[in-house]
């Protein structure tokens, strides 16, 4: 029997629905994506063009910033010139600058050619990507550092924001090279990360993405940091006991700088993983490390607008018999009892609190976390929040009724109790057919 097409798979339908909120949220946003010349040299840029085409088709305003380090090294070697560095910065003399211009020009032409592909039966079919370029970056010389003149090595002085936005308004993808120009007509060799970071800041971009050799920023034990606040990222950089991979040491400070200056998100992802850009942008978990100004998690009181999101969390648990089914009408009437946990403006968890003031006791109900977000401590965060809320209302005890999650609550300080220990009103409503177990935790 032939395999069913992927479009008929429930997994495909579920996946497509899961990315819909991102598609809606990203339309009209500005993303700056930076990648080194290694991506082109390795022949991996063809796959990347497919992803860029998709992003552009979704109405995302794209600025692509490319480097050319391996190509520059090749040109220098062919001309018997040695690459000279001072404190990690390339010294660009007149002869080296000529090699830099040739290498950058060749890489740029290759990128433009690949972005122009429109092959039938490929992700680029019927693509209409128009690439814009120009003297958008004004540069200045770095100058003399510790007695060494870096000559034609420069840094970004100004980004022509108006011109960039004008090109993007016309639906063009802007391609920036690691070269800058001075008002006197000089050309300066810039770094990829400086151009990308300065451009993202100047445009007040919604995202800055660096494609690099490693998967992102890792903990000491090798586990990937999925999300870092500015403060957490700075702690990683300040830890003198850790030796960071070269690309992390290069790009993480840029991520911090960008977020401090107002860029909403900076992503560090691997260039070696096919589709890494899409996996990072269109999934909640992502595939790399995201740096943000502050935590994306918000615990707050639910509003009537949250009913749809809460229902989406509760329905799977209701269908499994873990929770008692609630109608939309009932949920709307009781919405004041609910608290929600948002991650990046999306509801990923909820719970409700039903107080019984006469007995200084409160019921914790409808504790639910999105299946894709479990094992991140969200459930415990909600429990702590609801416990604090109950205490602030003068409650001495918090109790739950559960059929499936007894061990989870026991591990968090709850003890099993009998039905007779429930508040009188709740005891009268107890459903003996469900045979839910009762667990109680003292709050005082």
Buried (B, 14 or more C-beta within 10 A) or exposed (E): EEEEEEEEEEEEEEEEEBBEBBEEEBEEBBBBBBBBBBBBBEEBBEBBBBBBBBBBEBEBBBBBBBBBBBBBBBBBEEEEBEBBEBEEBBBBBEEBBBBBBBBBBBBBEBBBEBBBBEEEEBBBEEBEBEBBEEEBBBBBBBEEEEEEBBBBBBBBBBBBEEBBBEBBEEEBBBBBBBBBBBEEEBBBBBBBBBBBBBBBBBBEBBBBBBBBEBBBBBEEEEEBBBBBBBEBBBEBBEEEEEEBBEBBBBBBBBBBBBBEBEBBBBBBBBBBBEBBBBBBBBBBEBBBBBBBBEEBBEBEEBEEEBBEBBBEBBBEBBEEEBBBEBEEEEBEEBBEBBBBBBBBEBBBBBBBBBBBEEBBBBBBBBBBBBEEBEEBEBBEBBBEBBBEBBBEEEBEBBBBBBBEBBEBBEEBBBEEBEBEEBBEEBEEEBEEEEEBBBBBBEBE
